């Protein structure tokens, strides 16, 4: 190596080029051609080989400059743990033989683009700028636990594979996690991103994304991404906070999405997403929730105690196992011409496991707020019918009577229909036959219509019931009308009371 004026002992030609270009921040490109497969970089020769220790010497040596290297095979461990790197670092299309260690490091903007990396440990790393991993193949866990990036994290086009899934037979349709079931491609609990996280079209993760307590101040954007972890969670984000979460435009999750206690200040969208697993988001807080998924989720949807401003849904949003007790929303977005919306939402509530009054009351309150009082009454009537199924036999019988007579107070006009029918029936029956006066020659002449009304109205009197009586089957008809009158009156009073108490 004596022919090279290198600043690093024993440097080869490629390393010497890197060393000399560092001071000016020039790019060193060792690629043999375009569209190389970095996975095959282990076979690249010495003319493209750079030792990790050479790169570290440049980055922490204290000399001004920037490291920009493309198409290199980097041997040895690039270990920058617990160091301060004052230089920009860009590796493009490089093949790293060993994992990258950034644990506890302080870095400027760092770019590992389209590289093959056998894992990256960024526990407690601080990046003053951007961290770009676009297009890289990370074969092993990407760890960013409690990392802090003041700029953006870019993962678009990257392929992440959990180390537990790298063994034989660990295909995309059959992951083989370790014995405790964990298979995490990204481990980033407590990470803080001041900018956005972009893991868009082409991003693929075999293994779950662990984002417990992470903060995405600039938003999380995963349009068209794919996360496969059917034996575990695709995304675990307990208490995650974000300005925006976008899992849309063909986003696919094979495995559960768990976001209990998450807070999304603006928009959380699953528009056009495919969820092959559960959506577990109790206590979620979101300004705008779009559940307009491409297909019915294969697992349960749990939004218990969640609070959202505007809810967007469609006919595919709600699987058979939907849990909404305590779910509160300010409004629901729906087309003005969607006449079937009420029927669809009643079917949605009917599918809820067990009886819980709050989801019905919440939906009815929204309909009242937008002036759809008839729809609100339909929802509250459905609530009473659902509740009736939980009562003992006598309670169910009384409930059915309330339903038939006055619709639990939400359809008081039904009592009027019954009154008309019974009045017509009594009038016809009492017109045939002869009534007997209580006192001959006294009282008003017999009138079948007034007599029937006098029997049906339990309070007051029209003078007919006290003046006339029957001794044949008409007598039993009269008793029936008296009983029917009391039942209708009691049902009306109970229904009105219930209605005034808002069900």
C-alpha positions in Angstrom: 0.0 0.0 0.0 3.1 2.3 -0.1 1.8 3.9 -3.4 -0.9 5.8 -1.6 -0.6 8.9 0.5 -3.1 7.7 3.0 -3.8 9.2 6.4 -4.6 5.8 7.9 -2.0 3.1 8.4 -2.4 0.1 6.1 -5.2 1.7 4.0 -6.2 0.1 0.7 -7.0 2.1 -2.4 -10.7 2.4 -1.6 -10.0 3.5 2.0 -7.4 6.0 0.8 -10.0 7.6 -1.6 -12.4 7.9 1.3 -9.8 9.5 3.5 -8.7 12.1 1.0 -12.3 13.0 0.1 -13.4 13.5 3.7 -12.0 17.0 4.2 -14.0 18.4 1.2 -17.0 16.3 1.8 -16.8 14.8 -1.7 -18.7 11.7 -2.6 -16.7 8.5 -3.2 -18.6 6.1 -5.5 -17.3 2.6 -5.7 -20.3 1.1 -7.5 -19.7 -1.0 -10.6 -23.1 -0.2 -12.1 -26.7 0.9 -11.4 -29.3 -1.3 -9.6 -26.9 -3.5 -7.8 -28.2 -5.9 -5.2 -26.6 -4.9 -1.9 -27.5 -8.3 -0.5 -24.8 -9.8 -2.7 -22.2 -7.3 -1.4 -20.4 -9.9 0.6 -18.7 -11.0 -2.6 -17.4 -7.6 -3.6 -13.6 -7.5 -3.9 -11.0 -5.5 -2.1 -11.3 -2.6 -4.6 -14.7 -1.9 -3.0 -13.9 -2.9 0.6 -13.6 -0.3 3.4 -13.0 -1.2 7.0 -15.5 0.1 9.6 -12.5 1.2 11.8 -11.4 3.6 9.0 -14.8 5.2 8.9 -14.9 5.6 12.6 -11.5 7.1 12.7 -12.7 9.8 10.3 -16.0 10.4 12.0 -14.6 10.8 15.6 -11.1 12.2 14.7 -12.0 15.8 15.2 -11.1 17.0 11.7 -13.7 19.0 9.7 -15.3 17.3 6.8 -18.2 14.9 5.8 -18.3 11.3 4.9 -20.2 10.4 1.7 -19.6 6.9 0.4 -21.5 4.8 -2.1 -21.2 1.1 -3.2 -18.7 -0.1 -0.6 -18.5 -3.3 1.3 -17.9 -2.3 4.9 -16.2 -4.9 7.0 -16.1 -5.1 10.8 -18.5 -3.4 13.1 -19.3 0.3 12.6 -19.5 1.0 16.3 -20.1 4.7 17.2 -21.6 4.0 20.5 -21.3 6.7 23.2 -19.4 9.0 20.8 -20.1 12.5 19.4 -19.9 12.6 15.7 -19.8 16.2 14.4 -19.9 15.3 10.8 -22.7 14.4 8.3 -22.6 10.7 7.4 -24.0 9.3 4.1 -23.7 5.7 3.1 -25.5 4.8 -0.2 -25.8 1.3 -1.6 -23.3 -0.1 0.8 -23.1 -3.7 2.2 -22.3 -3.8 5.9 -21.1 -7.2 7.2 -21.9 -6.5 10.8 -24.6 -4.6 12.7 -24.3 -0.8 13.2 -24.0 0.4 16.8 -25.2 3.9 17.5 -26.1 3.3 21.1 -25.9 6.6 23.1 -24.2 8.4 20.2 -24.7 12.1 19.3 -24.9 12.5 15.5 -25.6 15.1 12.9 -27.8 14.2 9.9 -27.2 10.6 9.1 -28.2 8.8 5.9 -27.9 5.0 5.3 -29.7 4.7 2.0 -30.3 1.5 0.0 -27.8 -0.3 2.3 -27.8 -3.9 3.5 -27.5 -3.7 7.3 -27.6 -6.7 9.6 -29.3 -4.8 12.4 -28.9 -1.3 13.9 -28.7 -0.5 17.6 -29.7 3.1 18.1 -30.7 2.9 21.8 -30.6 6.5 23.2 -29.1 7.9 20.0 -29.5 11.6 19.4 -29.6 12.9 15.9 -29.4 16.6 15.4 -31.0 16.6 12.0 -32.5 13.8 9.9 -32.1 10.1 10.0 -32.7 8.6 6.6 -32.8 4.8 6.1 -34.8 4.8 2.8 -34.5 1.8 0.6 -32.3 -0.1 3.0 -32.5 -3.8 3.8 -32.2 -4.2 7.6 -31.8 -7.9 8.4 -32.1 -7.8 12.1 -33.8 -5.5 14.6 -33.8 -1.8 14.1 -33.6 -0.4 17.6 -34.4 3.2 18.3 -35.5 3.0 21.9 -35.7 6.4 23.5 -33.9 7.9 20.5 -34.4 11.6 19.8 -34.3 12.9 16.2 -34.8 16.6 15.8 -35.6 16.2 12.1 -37.3 13.5 10.1 -37.0 9.7 10.2 -37.4 8.3 6.6 -38.0 4.6 6.1 -39.8 4.6 2.7 -38.9 1.7 0.6 -37.0 0.0 3.4 -37.3 -3.7 4.2 -37.0 -4.7 7.8 -36.9 -8.2 9.1 -36.9 -9.2 12.7 -33.8 -11.3 13.6 -36.2 -14.0 14.9 -37.5 -14.5 11.3 -34.2 -14.8 9.5 -33.8 -18.6 9.9 -34.8 -21.2 7.5 -38.5 -21.4 6.7 -39.2 -17.9 7.9 -41.1 -16.9 4.8 -43.5 -13.9 4.6 -46.5 -16.2 5.2 -45.0 -18.2 8.0 -42.9 -16.3 10.5 -41.2 -18.3 13.1 -40.8 -16.2 16.2 -38.6 -17.0 19.2 -40.1 -19.2 22.0 -41.7 -16.2 23.8 -43.6 -15.2 20.6 -41.8 -11.9 20.1 -40.7 -10.9 16.6 -40.0 -7.2 16.4 -38.5 -5.6 13.3 -38.5 -2.1 14.9 -38.1 -1.6 18.6 -38.6 2.1 19.3 -40.4 2.6 22.6 -40.1 6.1 23.9 -38.6 7.5 20.6 -39.1 11.2 20.1 -39.3 12.6 16.6 -39.6 16.3 16.2 -40.2 15.9 12.5 -42.3 13.3 10.7 -41.7 9.6 10.3 -42.2 8.5 6.6 -42.5 4.8 6.0 -44.4 4.9 2.8 -44.9 2.9 -0.4 -42.5 0.0 -0.5 -41.9 -0.1 3.2 -42.1 -3.7 4.4 -41.6 -5.1 7.8 -41.5 -8.8 8.6 -42.0 -8.6 12.4 -43.8 -6.1 14.5 -43.3 -2.4 15.0 -43.0 -1.6 18.7 -43.7 2.1 19.3 -44.9 2.1 22.9 -44.8 5.7 24.3 -43.2 7.0 21.1 -43.8 10.7 20.1 -44.3 11.6 16.4 -44.5 15.4 16.6 -44.5 15.7 12.9 -46.8 12.7 12.2 -46.5 9.0 11.3 -47.1 8.3 7.5 -47.3 4.7 6.3 -49.3 4.9 3.1 -49.1 1.6 1.2 -46.8 0.0 3.7 -46.9 -3.7 4.7 -46.3 -5.1 8.2 -46.5 -8.9 8.5 -46.5 -10.5 12.0 -49.6 -12.8 12.1 -48.4 -14.5 15.3 -47.9 -11.3 17.1 -48.7 -7.6 17.0 -48.1 -5.8 13.7 -48.0 -2.4 15.5 -47.8 -1.9 19.3 -48.2 1.7 20.3 -49.6 1.9 23.8 -49.7 5.6 24.9 -48.2 6.7 21.5 -48.7 10.4 20.7 -48.7 11.9 17.3 -49.9 15.0 15.4 -51.1 12.7 12.6 -51.2 8.9 11.9 -51.8 7.8 8.3 -52.2 4.1 7.7 -53.9 4.3 4.4 -53.8 3.8 0.6 -53.4 0.0 0.8 -51.6 -0.1 4.1 -51.7 -3.8 5.1 -51.2 -5.2 8.6 -51.1 -9.0 9.2 -51.3 -9.0 12.9 -53.0 -6.8 15.5 -52.7 -3.0 15.7 -52.7 -2.1 19.3 -53.0 1.6 20.3 -54.5 1.7 23.8 -54.3 5.2 25.3 -52.8 6.7 22.1 -53.3 10.4 21.3 -53.5 11.7 17.8 -54.0 15.4 17.8 -55.3 15.7 14.3 -56.1 12.9 11.8 -55.9 9.2 12.3 -56.8 7.5 9.1 -57.1 3.9 8.0 -58.7 4.8 4.7 -58.3 1.9 2.2 -56.3 -0.1 4.7 -56.4 -3.9 5.0 -56.4 -5.2 8.6 -55.8 -8.9 8.9 -56.1 -8.8 12.7 -57.5 -6.8 15.5 -57.7 -3.0 15.9 -57.3 -2.6 19.7 -57.5 1.1 20.5 -59.4 1.6 23.8 -59.0 5.1 25.3 -57.8 6.4 21.9 -58.0 10.2 21.5 -58.1 11.5 18.0 -59.4 14.7 16.3 -60.5 12.9 13.1 -60.9 9.1 12.9 -61.2 7.5 9.4 -62.2 3.9 9.6 -63.0 3.6 5.9 -61.1 0.4 5.5 -60.9 -1.6 2.3 -62.2 -4.8 3.9 -63.9 -5.9 7.1 -61.1 -6.4 9.7 -60.6 -10.1 10.5 -60.2 -9.4 14.2 -62.2 -7.4 16.7 -62.4 -3.6 16.7 -62.1 -2.2 20.2 -62.8 1.5 20.7 -64.0 1.3 24.3 -63.7 4.7 26.1 -62.2 6.3 23.0 -62.9 9.9 22.2 -62.8 11.4 18.6 -64.0 14.6 17.1 -65.3 13.3 13.7 -65.9 9.7 12.9 -65.7 8.5 9.2 -66.8 4.9 8.6 -68.3 2.7 5.9 -70.1 -0.6 5.6 -66.8 -2.5 6.1 -65.7 -0.7 9.3 -67.3 -2.9 11.9 -66.7 -6.7 12.2 -69.0 -9.0 14.2 -66.8 -8.5 17.2 -67.0 -4.7 17.8 -66.6 -3.1 21.2 -67.8 0.4 21.7 -68.9 0.9 25.3 -67.9 4.4 26.3 -66.9 5.4 22.7 -67.6 9.2 22.3 -67.6 11.2 19.1 -68.7 14.7 18.3 -70.1 13.9 14.9 -70.2 11.3 12.1 -69.4 12.1 8.6 -71.8 10.6 6.1 -73.2 11.6 2.7 -76.4 13.6 2.9 -78.1 11.1 0.5 -77.2 8.0 2.4 -80.7 6.9 3.3 -79.5 3.5 4.5 -77.1 5.0 7.1 -79.5 4.6 10.0 -80.3 0.9 9.2 -76.5 0.2 8.8 -75.7 1.8 12.1 -78.6 0.0 13.9 -77.1 -3.3 12.5 -73.7 -2.1 13.7 -75.1 -1.6 17.3 -77.0 -4.9 17.1 -73.8 -6.7 16.4 -72.2 -5.5 19.6 -71.5 -8.3 22.1 -73.7 -8.0 25.1 -76.0 -5.0 26.0 -74.4 -1.6 26.8 -76.7 1.4 26.7 -73.9 4.0 26.0 -73.3 3.3 22.3 -77.0 3.7 21.6 -77.3 6.9 23.6 -74.2 8.3 21.9 -75.6 7.7 18.5 -79.0 9.0 19.4 -77.4 12.2 20.9 -75.6 12.8 17.6 -78.8 12.4 15.6 -80.6 14.8 17.9 -77.7 17.3 17.6 -78.1 17.4 13.8 -81.9 17.6 13.9 -82.7 14.0 13.0 -85.1 13.4 15.9 -86.9 10.6 14.1 -83.6 8.7 13.7 -82.7 9.4 17.3 -86.0 7.8 18.4 -85.4 4.8 16.2 -82.0 4.3 17.9 -83.4 4.6 21.4 -86.2 2.2 20.6 -83.6 -0.3 19.4 -81.8 0.2 22.7 -84.9 -0.8 24.7 -85.5 -3.8 22.5 -81.9 -4.9 23.0 -82.2 -4.3 26.8 -85.5 -6.4 26.8 -83.5 -9.5 25.9 -81.5 -9.2 29.2 -84.6 -9.1 31.4 -86.4 -11.9 33.3 -89.6 -13.4 31.6 -92.0 -11.0 33.3 -89.9 -8.0 32.4 -89.7 -9.2 28.8 -93.4 -9.6 28.7 -94.0 -6.0 30.0 -91.4 -4.7 27.7 -93.0 -6.3 24.7 -96.4 -4.8 25.8 -94.7 -1.4 26.0 -93.2 -1.9 22.6 -96.5 -2.9 20.9 -98.6 -0.2 22.5 -96.4 2.9 22.5 -93.0 1.9 21.3 -91.5 2.5 24.7 -92.7 6.1 24.5 -90.9 6.8 21.3 -93.9 6.0 19.2 -96.9 7.3 21.2 -99.0 7.4 18.0 -99.3 3.6 18.3 -101.6 4.1 21.3 -103.8 6.2 19.1 -104.0 3.5 16.5 -104.9 0.9 19.2 -107.6 3.3 20.5 -109.1 3.7 17.0 -109.1 0.0 16.4 -110.7 -0.9 19.8 -113.2 1.9 19.4 -114.3 0.7 16.0 -114.5 -2.9 17.2 -116.6 -2.0 20.3 -118.9 0.3 18.3 -119.7 -2.5 15.8 -120.2 -5.1 18.5 -122.4 -3.0 20.8 -124.5 -1.9 17.8 -125.8 -5.5 17.6 -127.9 -6.5 20.6 -129.8 -4.7 23.3 -128.3 -3.0 26.3 -130.2 -3.0 29.6 -130.6 0.3 31.4 -129.5 0.5 35.1 -132.6 2.5 35.9 -135.4 2.4 33.4 -136.5 5.7 31.9 -133.4 7.5 33.2 -130.1 8.5 31.6 -129.2 9.3 28.0 -130.2 7.0 25.2 -127.7 4.2 24.5 -125.0 5.2 22.0 -122.5 2.3 21.0 -119.7 4.7 20.1 -119.9 6.8 23.3 -120.4 3.6 25.4 -117.2 2.1 23.9 -115.2 5.3 24.6 -116.5 5.4 28.1 -115.2 1.8 28.7 -111.8 2.6 27.2 -111.2 5.9 29.1 -110.4 4.9 32.7 -110.5 8.4 34.1 -113.7 10.5 34.2 -116.9 9.3 32.5 -119.2 10.0 29.6 -122.4 8.8 31.4 -122.9 5.6 29.3 -121.0 3.0 31.4 -122.9 3.9 34.6 -126.3 4.0 32.8 -126.2 0.7 30.7 -125.1 -2.9 31.2 -125.0 -6.2 29.2 -125.6 -9.7 30.3 -124.4 -11.8 27.3 -121.0 -12.0 25.6 -121.1 -8.2 25.3 -120.4 -8.1 29.0 -117.0 -9.8 28.5 -116.3 -7.5 25.6 -116.9 -4.6 27.9 -114.5 -6.1 30.5 -111.9 -6.5 27.9 -112.2 -2.9 26.7 -111.9 -1.7 30.3 -108.7 -3.7 30.8 -107.3 -2.5 27.4 -108.0 1.1 28.4 -106.0 0.7 31.6 -103.2 -1.0 29.9 -103.0 1.7 27.2 -103.1 4.5 29.8 -100.4 2.9 31.9 -98.2 2.2 28.9 -98.6 5.8 27.7 -97.8 7.3 31.1 -94.7 5.0 31.4 -93.6 5.7 27.9 -93.9 9.4 28.2 -92.0 9.3 31.5 -89.3 7.3 29.9 -89.2 9.7 26.9 -88.9 12.7 29.1 -86.0 11.0 30.9 -84.4 10.4 27.5 -84.7 6.6 27.7 
